[in-house]
Amino acid sequence: MNAPPRGLQPRAAVTGLFLAASLWFPGQFRAADSADAAPKSKFALRWVSNTAVGGWTLIVMGADTKALAELRGGPWTPAQWQKLLAVHVEQGDVLGSVGMPAILGAYRVHESTIQFQPQFPLEPGLRYVAAFYPARLPGASDGQFVSATFELPPRNPKPVTVVRQIYPSASVLPENLLKFYVYFSAPMSRGHIYDHIHLRNDAGKDIDLPFLEIDEELWDPTMTRLTLFIDPGRIKRGVTPLEEVGPALENGKRYTLFIDKQWKDGTGTVLKETFRKTFAVGPPDREPVDPAKWKIQSPRPETREPLSITFPESMDHALAQRVIRVMSGLNQPVDGSTALENEERRWTFIPARSWSRGLHALSVQTTIEDLAGNNIGKAFEVDLFEPVQRRFTNSVVRLPFEVR
């Protein structure tokens, strides 16, 4: 194996020559503009978009056949390669940049070029300096240092993420409403979320501390759904916050939930627009959920007609889709998809395959909730020393229905 010939050290080798690579990426490279610039080198550096690896590849052109053959013939260590060809993040000036540690990547000789593939994707908005030392090619004794800068444009700053929906979707909500679900069109960022959420009364005044502000932030795994609890201390009767401050929501009044457009999504870009949900407040709901009042509409056999349940009140959007299961006559789960309609008062299920004739059943966990957090057989009461995420049990009720 031939070791790279000794050559000039990086800080002493800069001649002021910068090669533009606008054939591949117009407008993102800069060339030196000086009457005293050194004669143009036979070597050229180009960054090329490499769709095969989903990134950018640095290509060095101009090396002679003999040097390429020797490079191809023996494996060089990363340290040896970096003495010949290195890429650095710009630190304000080229001299300072090429003296910094080089970024990691893979080197290879491909046909008539030397190529470098960064190990990690290049970051938009950063400038990269590629430094090539021809004097360190196998068999070379001299050669002018060549450098080129490269910069990906910043990520698209145009806001595109929006609040897709807020549940409950009803226009009248109970005074003791327990929570909202905020759905976004794309993943969001964590941290300081309560700076961007406001509950305002009809006069446009912010309600003081209406929400249970917890550091964990209740996001789903996709970071597109936020669960936003009303402070339970302003729901439960007989506790200090409710007695001294009053409820966050009051029967007979109107409110607007604002989601501020300055909230940033997962890419660091603000929302496209502010979202508003205006609603009226009705009396508190302190009655347990009663499945005996549900109306089940059975489908016909040998069809994929929807099975439906009509509730006498709006139900919790997320829980109603998760805790109701359809069971066959053999007590096996039936695969299919669920949806909620009519302000979460109607639950529908479409099976993956046609219905079979005979008895079926709905298996409903008793932890299903209405908008006030009432469960089957139990009204919502929260002890302030217990977490809001109450322990779920496996207790279920079965509601038979017949497909005929």
C-alpha positions as CSV (number, residue, x, y, z in Angstrom):
1,M,0.0,0.0,0.0
2,N,1.3,3.4,-0.9
3,A,1.0,6.0,1.9
4,P,-0.1,9.5,0.8
5,P,2.9,11.6,-0.1
6,R,3.8,14.3,2.3
7,G,2.5,17.7,1.3
8,L,1.7,21.1,2.6
9,Q,-0.2,21.4,5.9
10,P,-3.8,22.7,5.6
11,R,-3.3,26.1,7.1
12,A,-0.3,26.9,4.9
13,A,-1.7,25.5,1.6
14,V,-4.5,27.8,0.8
15,T,-3.9,29.8,-2.4
16,G,-7.2,31.6,-2.6
17,L,-8.6,29.5,-5.5
18,F,-12.2,28.4,-5.1
19,L,-14.0,26.4,-7.8
20,A,-17.7,26.9,-8.4
21,A,-19.9,23.8,-8.9
22,S,-23.0,25.4,-10.3
23,L,-23.5,22.7,-12.9
24,W,-25.0,20.6,-10.1
25,F,-26.4,23.1,-7.7
26,P,-26.8,26.6,-9.2
27,G,-26.4,29.5,-6.8
28,Q,-25.1,27.6,-3.8
29,F,-21.3,27.7,-4.6
30,R,-19.0,30.7,-4.6
31,A,-15.9,31.2,-6.8
32,A,-13.0,33.5,-5.9
33,D,-13.2,36.8,-7.8
34,S,-9.7,38.1,-7.7
35,A,-7.3,39.3,-10.5
36,D,-4.4,37.9,-8.4
37,A,-5.9,34.4,-8.2
38,A,-3.5,31.5,-9.1
39,P,-3.8,29.8,-12.5
40,K,-6.8,27.4,-12.8
41,S,-6.1,23.9,-11.5
42,K,-6.8,20.9,-13.6
43,F,-8.7,19.5,-10.6
44,A,-12.3,20.2,-10.0
45,L,-14.6,19.6,-7.0
46,R,-18.3,19.0,-7.5
47,W,-21.2,18.1,-5.2
48,V,-23.8,15.8,-6.8
49,S,-27.2,14.9,-5.5
50,N,-27.1,11.1,-5.0
51,T,-30.6,9.7,-5.1
52,A,-29.3,6.2,-4.5
53,V,-28.2,7.0,-1.0
54,G,-30.5,10.0,-0.4
55,G,-27.8,12.6,0.1
56,W,-24.9,14.4,-1.6
57,T,-21.6,13.0,-2.9
58,L,-18.4,15.0,-3.3
59,I,-16.6,14.2,-6.6
60,V,-13.0,15.1,-7.4
61,M,-12.1,15.2,-11.1
62,G,-8.7,15.5,-12.8
63,A,-6.6,12.8,-11.2
64,D,-4.5,10.9,-13.7
65,T,-5.0,7.2,-14.4
66,K,-1.9,6.0,-12.6
67,A,-2.8,7.8,-9.3
68,L,-6.3,6.5,-9.4
69,A,-5.1,2.9,-10.0
70,E,-2.8,3.1,-6.9
71,L,-5.6,4.6,-4.8
72,R,-7.9,1.8,-6.0
73,G,-5.3,-0.9,-5.3
74,G,-4.8,-0.5,-1.6
75,P,-7.1,0.3,1.3
76,W,-6.3,3.6,3.0
77,T,-7.2,4.5,6.5
78,P,-9.7,7.3,7.1
79,A,-6.8,9.4,8.5
80,Q,-4.8,8.9,5.2
81,W,-7.8,9.8,3.1
82,Q,-8.5,12.9,5.1
83,K,-5.0,14.2,4.4
84,L,-5.8,14.0,0.7
85,L,-9.5,15.0,0.7
86,A,-11.5,16.4,3.6
87,V,-14.8,18.2,4.2
88,H,-15.2,20.6,7.1
89,V,-18.1,22.7,8.5
90,E,-17.2,26.4,7.8
91,Q,-16.2,28.2,10.9
92,G,-16.3,31.8,9.6
93,D,-13.3,31.6,7.2
94,V,-11.7,28.9,5.0
95,L,-8.4,28.9,6.9
96,G,-10.2,28.3,10.2
97,S,-12.5,25.7,8.7
98,V,-9.8,23.4,7.1
99,G,-8.0,23.3,10.4
100,M,-11.0,21.8,12.2
101,P,-11.8,18.1,12.4
102,A,-13.2,16.7,9.1
103,I,-16.6,15.2,8.9
104,L,-16.8,11.4,8.7
105,G,-17.7,9.5,5.5
106,A,-16.8,6.8,3.0
107,Y,-14.1,7.3,0.3
108,R,-13.9,5.4,-3.0
109,V,-12.4,5.6,-6.5
110,H,-15.1,5.3,-9.2
111,E,-14.0,5.2,-12.8
112,S,-12.1,8.5,-13.3
113,T,-13.1,10.2,-10.1
114,I,-12.4,10.2,-6.4
115,Q,-15.7,10.3,-4.4
116,F,-16.6,11.1,-0.8
117,Q,-20.0,10.2,0.7
118,P,-20.7,11.9,4.1
119,Q,-21.7,9.5,6.8
120,F,-24.6,11.7,7.9
121,P,-26.9,13.9,5.7
122,L,-25.7,17.5,5.2
123,E,-27.6,20.0,7.2
124,P,-29.5,22.8,5.4
125,G,-28.2,26.2,6.2
126,L,-24.7,25.1,7.1
127,R,-21.7,25.9,4.8
128,Y,-19.3,23.1,4.0
129,V,-15.7,23.5,2.8
130,A,-14.1,20.7,0.7
131,A,-10.3,20.7,0.7
132,F,-8.3,18.6,-1.8
133,Y,-4.5,18.3,-1.8
134,P,-3.2,17.1,-5.2
135,A,0.4,17.0,-3.9
136,R,-0.6,14.1,-1.7
137,L,-1.8,11.9,-4.6
138,P,0.3,8.7,-5.1
139,G,3.3,9.6,-7.3
140,A,2.7,13.3,-7.2
141,S,5.3,15.8,-6.0
142,D,3.4,19.0,-6.3
143,G,0.0,20.4,-7.1
144,Q,-2.1,23.3,-6.1
145,F,-4.5,23.1,-3.2
146,V,-8.1,23.2,-4.3
147,S,-11.1,24.2,-2.2
148,A,-14.8,24.6,-2.8
149,T,-17.7,25.6,-0.6
150,F,-21.1,24.1,-0.6
151,E,-24.4,25.1,1.2
152,L,-27.8,23.5,1.1
153,P,-30.6,26.1,1.2
154,P,-32.4,26.4,4.6
155,R,-35.4,24.2,5.1
156,N,-38.5,25.6,3.5
157,P,-39.7,28.2,5.9
158,K,-43.2,28.4,4.5
159,P,-45.6,27.2,7.2
160,V,-47.6,24.2,6.1
161,T,-48.7,22.5,9.4
162,V,-52.2,23.2,10.7
163,V,-54.5,22.2,13.5
164,R,-56.6,19.6,11.8
165,Q,-59.3,19.2,14.4
166,I,-60.2,19.7,18.0
167,Y,-62.4,17.3,19.9
168,P,-65.0,17.4,21.3
169,S,-66.4,18.7,18.1
170,A,-69.7,19.7,19.7
171,S,-70.7,23.3,19.8
172,V,-72.1,23.0,23.4
173,L,-69.9,21.4,26.0
174,P,-70.6,20.6,29.7
175,E,-69.4,23.0,32.4
176,N,-67.3,20.1,33.9
177,L,-65.7,19.2,30.5
178,L,-62.6,17.1,31.3
179,K,-60.3,17.5,28.3
180,F,-59.7,18.5,24.7
181,Y,-57.8,16.6,22.0
182,V,-55.9,18.7,19.6
183,Y,-55.0,17.0,16.3
184,F,-52.2,18.5,14.0
185,S,-51.6,17.7,10.3
186,A,-47.9,16.9,11.0
187,P,-45.7,16.1,14.0
188,M,-45.2,18.9,16.5
189,S,-42.3,20.0,18.8
190,R,-42.3,19.5,22.6
191,G,-41.8,22.2,25.2
192,H,-43.6,25.4,26.3
193,I,-46.8,24.2,24.7
194,Y,-49.0,26.2,27.2
195,D,-47.5,29.4,25.9
196,H,-49.5,28.8,22.7
197,I,-52.8,27.7,24.1
198,H,-55.4,30.2,25.3
199,L,-58.9,29.9,26.6
200,R,-60.7,33.2,26.3
201,N,-64.2,34.3,27.4
202,D,-66.7,36.2,25.2
203,A,-65.0,39.5,26.1
204,G,-61.7,38.2,24.7
205,K,-60.1,38.0,28.2
206,D,-57.8,35.0,28.9
207,I,-59.1,32.6,31.6
208,D,-56.3,32.2,34.2
209,L,-54.7,28.8,34.4
210,P,-57.6,26.7,33.0
211,F,-55.4,23.7,32.1
212,L,-53.5,21.1,34.0
213,E,-50.0,22.1,33.1
214,I,-47.7,19.0,33.3
215,D,-44.1,18.8,32.2
216,E,-44.6,15.4,30.5
217,E,-47.0,16.8,27.8
218,L,-49.6,14.2,26.8
219,W,-48.7,13.5,23.2
220,D,-49.5,10.4,21.2
221,P,-46.5,8.5,19.7
222,T,-46.8,10.3,16.4
223,M,-46.6,13.8,18.0
224,T,-49.8,14.7,16.1
225,R,-52.3,14.5,18.9
226,L,-52.1,16.4,22.2
227,T,-54.4,15.6,25.2
228,L,-55.2,18.8,27.0
229,F,-56.8,18.4,30.5
230,I,-58.9,21.1,32.2
231,D,-57.5,21.5,35.7
232,P,-59.4,18.9,37.8
233,G,-59.3,21.3,40.8
234,R,-61.7,23.5,38.9
235,I,-64.1,20.7,38.2
236,K,-64.5,18.8,41.4
237,R,-66.9,20.3,43.9
238,G,-65.8,21.2,47.4
239,V,-62.1,21.8,46.7
240,T,-60.2,25.0,47.1
241,P,-59.5,26.0,43.5
242,L,-63.2,25.6,42.5
243,E,-64.4,27.4,45.6
244,E,-61.9,30.3,45.5
245,V,-61.2,30.8,41.8
246,G,-64.3,29.3,40.2
247,P,-64.7,26.9,37.4
248,A,-62.7,27.3,34.2
249,L,-66.0,27.0,32.2
250,E,-69.3,28.4,33.4
251,N,-72.8,27.3,32.3
252,G,-74.5,29.8,30.0
253,K,-71.3,31.5,28.7
254,R,-69.3,31.2,25.5
255,Y,-65.6,30.6,25.1
256,T,-62.9,30.3,22.4
257,L,-60.0,28.0,22.5
258,F,-57.1,29.6,20.6
259,I,-54.1,27.6,19.3
260,D,-51.4,30.3,18.5
261,K,-49.8,30.1,15.1
262,Q,-46.4,30.8,16.7
263,W,-46.3,27.2,17.9
264,K,-43.6,25.4,16.0
265,D,-43.9,22.0,14.4
266,G,-41.4,19.2,14.4
267,T,-39.2,21.0,11.8
268,G,-39.1,24.2,13.8
269,T,-41.5,26.0,11.5
270,V,-44.5,27.9,12.9
271,L,-48.0,26.9,12.2
272,K,-49.7,28.1,9.0
273,E,-52.5,29.9,10.9
274,T,-54.1,30.4,14.3
275,F,-56.9,27.9,15.1
276,R,-60.0,28.9,17.0
277,K,-62.8,26.7,18.4
278,T,-65.7,28.7,19.8
279,F,-68.3,26.9,21.9
280,A,-71.1,27.5,24.4
281,V,-71.2,25.9,27.9
282,G,-74.1,23.9,29.2
283,P,-74.9,22.4,32.6
284,P,-72.4,20.1,34.3
285,D,-72.8,16.4,33.6
286,R,-72.3,14.2,36.7
287,E,-74.3,11.1,35.6
288,P,-72.4,7.8,34.9
289,V,-72.4,6.4,31.4
290,D,-75.3,3.9,30.9
291,P,-75.0,1.4,28.0
292,A,-78.6,0.5,28.5
293,K,-79.5,3.8,26.8
294,W,-77.4,3.0,23.7
295,K,-79.2,2.2,20.5
296,I,-77.5,-0.6,18.4
297,Q,-78.2,-0.8,14.7
298,S,-77.3,-4.3,13.4
299,P,-76.0,-4.8,9.8
300,R,-77.3,-7.4,7.4
301,P,-75.4,-10.7,6.9
302,E,-73.1,-11.3,3.9
303,T,-72.5,-7.5,3.6
304,R,-70.0,-5.1,5.0
305,E,-72.6,-2.7,6.1
306,P,-71.6,-0.6,9.2
307,L,-72.6,-1.6,12.7
308,S,-73.6,1.5,14.6
309,I,-74.2,2.7,18.1
310,T,-76.1,5.9,18.8
311,F,-75.2,7.4,22.2
312,P,-77.6,9.8,24.1
313,E,-74.6,12.1,24.6
314,S,-71.2,12.9,23.1
315,M,-68.5,10.5,24.0
316,D,-64.7,10.9,24.5
317,H,-63.3,10.8,20.9
318,A,-60.1,8.8,21.6
319,L,-61.5,6.3,24.1
320,A,-64.7,5.5,22.2
321,Q,-62.5,4.3,19.3
322,R,-60.2,2.2,21.4
323,V,-62.3,0.5,24.1
324,I,-65.2,-0.8,22.1
325,R,-64.6,-4.1,20.4
326,V,-66.8,-6.3,18.2
327,M,-66.8,-10.0,19.1
328,S,-68.1,-12.9,16.9
329,G,-70.4,-15.6,18.1
330,L,-67.3,-17.6,18.9
331,N,-66.1,-14.8,21.1
332,Q,-63.3,-13.9,18.7
333,P,-62.5,-10.2,17.8
334,V,-63.8,-9.1,14.5
335,D,-61.3,-7.0,12.5
336,G,-62.5,-3.7,11.0
337,S,-62.3,0.1,11.3
338,T,-64.2,2.5,13.6
339,A,-65.3,6.1,13.3
340,L,-67.2,8.6,15.3
341,E,-69.8,10.9,13.8
342,N,-72.5,13.4,14.7
343,E,-70.4,15.3,17.4
344,E,-69.2,11.9,18.7
345,R,-72.8,10.7,19.4
346,R,-72.6,7.9,16.8
347,W,-70.0,5.1,16.7
348,T,-69.7,3.0,13.5
349,F,-67.7,-0.1,12.7
350,I,-67.1,-1.5,9.2
351,P,-65.8,-5.1,9.2
352,A,-62.8,-6.2,7.1
353,R,-64.9,-9.1,5.8
354,S,-68.6,-9.6,5.3
355,W,-70.7,-10.2,8.4
356,S,-71.6,-13.8,9.2
357,R,-75.2,-14.6,10.3
358,G,-75.9,-15.1,14.0
359,L,-75.2,-13.7,17.5
360,H,-72.4,-11.2,18.1
361,A,-71.5,-8.9,20.9
362,L,-70.0,-5.5,21.7
363,S,-67.3,-5.7,24.4
364,V,-67.0,-2.3,26.1
365,Q,-64.4,-1.5,28.7
366,T,-66.0,0.3,31.7
367,T,-63.3,3.0,31.4
368,I,-65.1,4.5,28.4
369,E,-65.8,8.2,29.1
370,D,-68.3,10.9,28.2
371,L,-67.1,14.5,27.9
372,A,-67.1,15.0,31.6
373,G,-65.0,11.9,32.3
374,N,-67.9,9.8,33.7
375,N,-67.4,6.1,33.3
376,I,-69.9,3.2,33.0
377,G,-71.4,3.0,36.5
378,K,-69.2,5.7,38.0
379,A,-69.4,9.4,37.9
380,F,-66.1,11.4,37.5
381,E,-64.5,12.4,40.8
382,V,-60.8,13.2,41.0
383,D,-58.9,13.2,44.2
384,L,-56.4,16.0,43.8
385,F,-53.6,13.8,45.2
386,E,-54.1,11.2,42.5
387,P,-52.9,11.4,38.9
388,V,-55.4,12.3,36.3
389,Q,-54.5,9.2,34.4
390,R,-56.6,6.9,36.7
391,R,-55.8,3.2,36.7
392,F,-57.5,1.4,33.9
393,T,-59.0,-2.0,34.6
394,N,-60.0,-4.9,32.4
395,S,-63.6,-4.7,33.5
396,V,-66.0,-4.9,30.5
397,V,-69.7,-5.0,29.7
398,R,-71.1,-7.1,26.9
399,L,-73.9,-5.9,24.7
400,P,-75.3,-8.7,22.4
401,F,-76.6,-8.0,18.9
402,E,-77.7,-10.3,16.1
403,V,-76.8,-10.2,12.5
404,R,-79.8,-11.5,10.5
